[in-house]
């Protein structure tokens, strides 16, 4: 058991609860590191750069004043090629 600063020394349950509350309150969002195609096993045969963001993600970011996610590379190994 740790006796550190309780503001920083939290259990995984406390952290998970805080993250869930932030998402529910709209104070945080969840972003997938992989595009929908890669998530479902549809990969590029030759690695080629592509974003994780789809049209819905880009439209949502624009509508909510967030940074355009289209320049963020997909996290899949088939997207390792340079942009």
N, C-alpha and C positions, 0 to 999 in steps of 0.2 A: 504494500500500500504506500502511496506517495503522500507526502505532506507538504507539497509545494503550494504555490499561489493558486487558490481556487478559481481565479479568473482564467488561468491558462492550463490548469491541471484537471482536465475534464475526461470523463469516461467516454467511450465511443457512443454510448446511449445518449448522454447529454449532448454530445456534438451532433448526433443524428437528429435529435429532437429540435435543436436550434436551426439546423439546416432545413428541416421540414417546415418549421414555423416561418422561416424567411421566405421559402418558396410559396407557401400558402398566403402570406401577407403581400406578395408581389415585390419583396425586397431582394429577391435573387431569382435567377433563371437557370435552367439546366440546358447545357449545350452538348450535343453529341459530337464526338471527335471524328466520327465517320459519317459519310453520306448515307442516305437511305439504301442506295444500291449495294454498297459495300456491307452494310449491316445485314443484308439478306443474301449475301454470297454472290452477288453479281459484280465481278471485278474486271478491271482492264487486263487483257491478255498481255500487252506490253505496258509496262508502267507508264503512266501519263499523269501529269499534274491535274488535279481537279479539286474543287472545293467541297467541304462537307455540307455547305449551305445549298438548299434547294430554293426554288422560287418562293415558296411559302415563308421560309426563313428570311429571305432578303426583303420581301414585302413587309413582314412583321417588324424587322429592324427599322425599315424606313418609316413605317407608321408610328413607331414608338420612339423615334429620335435616337436610335442606337447606331453604332458604327456598322457600316456595310460589311457583312460577314463573307461576302463572295471572294475575298482575297485570302481567306483562311483555308489552308490545305487540309484535305481529308486525312485522317489519321491512319488510313489503311496502307499497307506496304505497296499496293498497286498504284499509289499516288506519289511515290518517292521521286519521280522525275522532277526536274527543275521547272519552274513556271516560265 
